[in-house]
Amino acid sequence: MTGQAKDIKGGGKRRIAFLAFPQVVLLDLIGPWEVFSLANRLAGGASPPYDLELVSGDGSATIPSGAGISMSSHRPARYCRGVIDTLIVPATELTLVAETPTQFSSILLRLAGRCRRIVSICGGAFLLAEAGLLDGKRATTHWRGTEDLAARFPKIDVQADSIFVKDGNVYTSAGVTAGIDLALALVEEDLGQAIALECARNLVVFMRRPGGQSQFSATLESQHAERDVLNELVAWAADNLSGDLSVQAMAERAHMSLRNFSRVFRNEIGQTPAAFVEKLRIDATRQRLEETDESIDEIASRCGFRSADSMRRSFQRVVKVAPSDYRQRFR
């Protein structure tokens, strides 16, 4: 919908409550908050569409962030009464290293029962998962945590590559800045495309970010290699996808024996060189399918596949959909 904002059912403002626990990840909170705040300013009129409030999960008046900045809450969770349109749960540094305290889950369950929408940002999915709010649902989280989320909570259908996922009235987003993507989608859902697009323009971000988390995870994973030669090699490989990226060629470029290179690469990057190269090429293929009108043959050549058929087989195996179907869905 474009033009005027959609009417709020029943009139009045939408109450957006951010439930923040100690050591909250600051950008998880501030990013989406700014989207809704900006939407208020852009919507105009005497009554802004959103009523934003910061709720302290542990009952204190001040909420410390993991970045060292503390914020004053509007109210503690125990005094949060009435209907909430959207409950937003950012990640907290504490739950990234341990199970969620029982009291956190009880607070979440109490507030969730009064919400139209429940939203997690990044590692906030673990908070929802511990409370059982993601059981039987599709969900995502930061790419670093997707395997852990799936292992710890087998009832969740983890969508590892999604920027955000909606399943019923529960929304989950990927890592950190993906909370902005999800907030923009919520604004579009509430107020229409025109205001959401203007928000994106003002924030200088994509209205709909091209690609999934894999476009970030492949190269970011490599930055954890202890050896600079591997970091440099991966950066070079990403810029030379149509070149010779055989294991032998990369080993020679890294000035290592084939056997030593394969061992070191797997230990430091977490996967074989061949699997990593395939991931780089698939990521590049996805981006070109989304952003260009190039033919399948052209994309296969640019991304380093031996043929269009080879690309199709690889793409189907990794992404679980044919390249043509993917382009039709996401172009």
PyMOL commands that set and color helices and strands:
alter all, ss='L'
color gray80, all
select helices_A, chain A and resi 26-43+77-79+93-96+102-112+124-130+146-152+178-191+193-203+214-222+228-239+247-253+258-269+273-291+296-302+308-319+323-330
alter helices_A, ss='H'
color red, helices_A
select strands_A, chain A and resi 14-20+50-56+62-64+70-72+75-76+84-89+115-120+138-139+157-158+164-167+170-173
alter strands_A, ss='S'
color yellow, strands_A
deselect
rebuild
show_as cartoon
